[in-house]
Amino acid sequence: MLYWVRNIRLWPVHRFGKHVDHASDNDLVQNGSHLVDVTQPQFTWRAVVVGLLFGTILCFSNLWFGLQSGWISMMSLQASLVGFAVFKALERVLSVPFGPAENVILQTTAVATATMPLAGGFVGILPALKMLDSDEANGARTQLNFGQLCAWGMALTFFGVFFAVPLRRQMVIKEKLRFPSGTATAQMISVLHKRPDPTLDEEPTAQSTGIQINECDRTGDGGVRLRRQESNTAADSIGTNDSASSAEPENISVASAKADSVDDVQWAVKLVLLCVSFLMSGGYALLAHFFPAISALPIFGSYLSENWAWNLMPSLSYAGQGIIMGLPTCIWMLTGAVAGWGILSPLAKTEGWAPGPVTDWKTGSRGWILWVSLAVMIAESMISLGIVAFKEIYALYYRLRHYRHIVTSADGVPQPQDLDMHAASNHELDEVDRRFLVPNWVTWGGLVASTCICMGIVKALFDIPVYDTLIAVALALPLAVLGVRALGETDLNPVSGIGKVSQVVFAGVMPGNLVGNLIAGGIAEAGAQQAGDLMQDLKTGHLLSASPRAQFAGQMIGSVFSVFITAGAYLLYSKVYDIPGPQFPVPTAQVWLDMARLVNGHPLPPHVWPFIIGFALLFVVLPIGAALMNSAAFAEPVCRRLAIKQTTLQRWWPSGIAFAMGIYNAPNFTLMRAIGAIFVSIVSELLVARSKRIQRASGAEISGLQETLIRRRLGILAIIMASGFVLGEGTFSFFILLSQAFA
């Protein structure tokens, strides 16, 4: 590893087959058909350190909100912006300018550091273990000290990262899957560094337009990872409407690149907005700490507040989350909250099916409606995974037939010229020189070693046989392929469904072992999430000609560093607060636990079965409909009849995961998210209308391109403001935690 780090520092930015404006011919080193730009560094410790620092802030924030409501954000766009601002302020003392390739490494490191609370199961698996009854635990360890938490994190950190490396060539290079969040991050970095839009060189293949399921699910099984949702929900929802002037996200970048002066908003304005929103949200956190009553405002009256948990928590952070999620997602979450907490919960309570306190997980209606939420998540995730699996199998069948057609003639004699063409096409796919790729011996050796580490640690901590852990890893890898493909096509990584598949399988492998069932689900989720994280970053790096090997190193450094940070923070939270408790209800842990109990034969609450079946059937149909909506042959007649655009119908298609989130989260979380999304949408429309009036007053009309650019600028500003809201409360709350822990 030290050898790698010593050599990574000298790795150059390479641009293969592309003109590089800032590089002279003498700075381009030709290797076959590949051009290597050696004018700027790839991996630098300054980029890694800033990435680790910002990633640590994100990690604290993610742990706070993950334990509260299961929400995790990667914030790669914000990492690139903050990193750029830091080095912009220091540019006078820098001997080498901070370049886009370094920014890629910075955000890769930051994201790897930020997402450990979900990847390591700190907001789901570990609290679920603590919630097991003594007879359910069957003598197994359910609480871990700092060293054991670090070991557990190390067990889950590596194998998904190693497995993602060989997937890059197929999904990023050959199929050119879009990976919308990775693409948006590359566009942001290009704007910051005043480079051409990198997506103009990308021509997606037929496989890159996948199923539009919905823009909501970033769930780690209830652990909702609206991962990088900032790149393609709020900004896009602001950037689109039903008028003829709207454009699809991929067309926005093309149009803006062709326009003059498309520098959306100066980076300094973005940074000021981020800082102001950060301080405002932090101020609310301090106010809520000293005056807790403001965290539960009875805006619907004391009866609904005291008896049915309908309160408003005026948290700017949750408003920010709603902005990032986007208006359609928040509307479906609000629909779920009304269905769950406004209809099903009172029904279960009044009928005596859930006689305990409403907010009680075991005897109250909150625990009763959670089963409906779980049914919705399982139904949609399984169908979505099934659609992706079908497409993958069909694509493999097509490739095998196509390959056989190329290499064999009608009489079974190989065709040399076709073989040469086939070999040439494969050679062209290898557009990155081997010096900048992760060596095969590292990839496969690391996968084997990380699997062995996982087996050994899980055996030591939970006394689970090594062959059972090996089965869990072996199951996680093909499921990770499906998750990565879904992520590349729809920006949705269905890790919730992946975890549930593993739990179902392990109910047969280890019947009655709830601890083993939870661990197996956590392994599957971690593998899918880590692989998806790195693939998004590799897409960003591919568009900006960053070294995959340098990105891999940044991912590994960030992941290892975050294990220790997250373990320490989790112990502090456990020391100061009850987990689960009023401050941190940990709904994702309850989802994990209920699923483990269900597949191991535990009885369901009374009279919940009909509702489970009904909602599950509904959300089996909806993903299929979403897939059909992506087909022009099916969607066009429907859209003509409804008089709406296909993109609008896809955008507003019902989301099962968002609906389920509204059920398993208390209304106070959902209400503020919806308020944030609705407010930004209204303000955006008002500002666009104002711009149109001003233009008309001058005797001209705003063109479709101009309106698109206005909406794009507003979307970027909204996302930055929302990110400040999220980071502010999360960061200030962590410092409040420190003051309480060491007081």
Disulfide bonds with the S-S distance in Angstrom:
none
